[in-house]
């Protein structure tokens, strides 16, 4: 019943921008810490950005600091990732992840959305 659905991926040129969305349903969204991961071909899945359950704090991987911004709208049950100044090395499948602040064993993943940065 719980679903996380990513959207907003696509093909962009280097230096371009995209905004990804993760729409959550079937869970009390404001209780869940949210994060974005990505996985490129032949690479391990890596943590990109995190945001607290109420949006009070954020954290970013060094590779995306200053270029990506994570946010959430708890009234819309949606998390976002604004990606600017995109580079070819940002090419990956991007996944959203949710876990319960009070029970970290309660964990959910979305199915992913493809981001391709190429000229």
C-alpha positions in Angstrom: 0.0 0.0 0.0 2.9 2.4 0.7 4.3 3.9 -2.5 7.1 6.3 -3.4 6.9 7.4 -7.0 9.8 9.4 -8.6 9.3 11.7 -11.6 11.0 14.5 -13.5 14.0 12.7 -14.9 15.0 13.0 -18.5 17.8 13.9 -21.0 19.6 17.3 -20.5 22.7 18.9 -21.8 25.7 19.6 -19.5 25.0 22.8 -17.5 21.2 22.3 -17.6 18.7 21.8 -14.8 16.1 19.3 -13.7 13.7 19.1 -10.8 12.9 15.6 -9.5 9.8 14.8 -7.4 9.0 11.9 -5.1 5.3 11.6 -4.3 4.5 9.5 -1.2 1.2 7.7 -0.4 0.0 5.3 2.2 2.3 6.6 5.0 2.3 9.5 7.5 4.7 11.6 5.5 5.7 14.1 8.2 7.1 11.2 10.4 9.5 10.0 7.7 13.1 11.2 7.1 13.6 11.4 3.3 16.6 11.0 1.1 17.7 10.8 -2.6 20.2 8.2 -3.8 21.6 7.5 -7.3 23.2 4.6 -9.1 25.2 4.9 -12.3 26.0 1.9 -14.6 28.8 -0.1 -13.1 28.8 2.0 -9.9 27.5 1.4 -6.3 24.4 3.2 -5.2 25.4 6.5 -3.5 23.6 8.8 -1.1 23.0 12.2 -2.7 21.0 14.3 -0.2 18.9 13.9 3.0 16.2 16.0 4.7 14.7 15.7 8.1 11.1 14.7 8.7 9.9 18.3 9.1 12.5 19.8 6.7 14.5 21.3 9.6 17.9 20.1 8.3 19.5 19.0 5.1 22.7 17.2 4.1 24.5 16.8 0.8 27.2 14.6 -0.8 30.3 16.7 -1.5 29.9 16.0 -5.3 26.6 17.9 -5.4 27.0 20.7 -2.8 26.2 24.1 -4.3 24.4 22.6 -7.3 21.6 20.4 -5.8 18.8 21.5 -3.3 16.6 19.0 -1.5 13.3 20.1 -0.1 9.9 18.8 0.9 6.3 19.9 1.2 4.6 17.9 3.9 1.2 19.3 2.9 1.6 17.7 -0.5 3.4 14.6 0.7 6.2 15.3 -1.8 10.0 15.6 -1.7 12.0 17.4 -4.4 15.5 17.6 -5.7 16.4 20.7 -7.7 19.5 19.9 -9.8 21.4 22.8 -11.4 24.7 22.9 -13.4 24.3 19.3 -14.3 27.4 17.3 -15.3 27.8 14.1 -17.3 28.9 12.3 -14.0 25.4 13.1 -12.6 24.0 10.5 -15.1 22.2 7.8 -13.0 18.9 6.4 -11.9 17.7 8.5 -9.0 15.8 6.9 -6.2 13.9 8.3 -3.2 14.0 6.6 0.2 11.9 7.0 3.3 12.3 5.7 6.8 10.3 6.2 10.0 12.0 8.6 12.5 10.8 6.5 15.4 11.4 3.1 13.8 14.4 3.0 11.4 13.5 -0.6 10.4 10.5 0.7 8.6 12.0 1.6 5.2 10.7 2.2 1.7 12.2 2.8 -1.7 10.8 4.2 -5.0 11.3 2.6 -8.4 13.7 5.3 -9.7 13.8 7.9 -12.5 16.5 8.1 -15.1 18.6 11.3 -15.4 21.0 11.4 -18.4 23.3 14.4 -18.9 24.9 14.3 -22.3 25.7 16.7 -25.2 
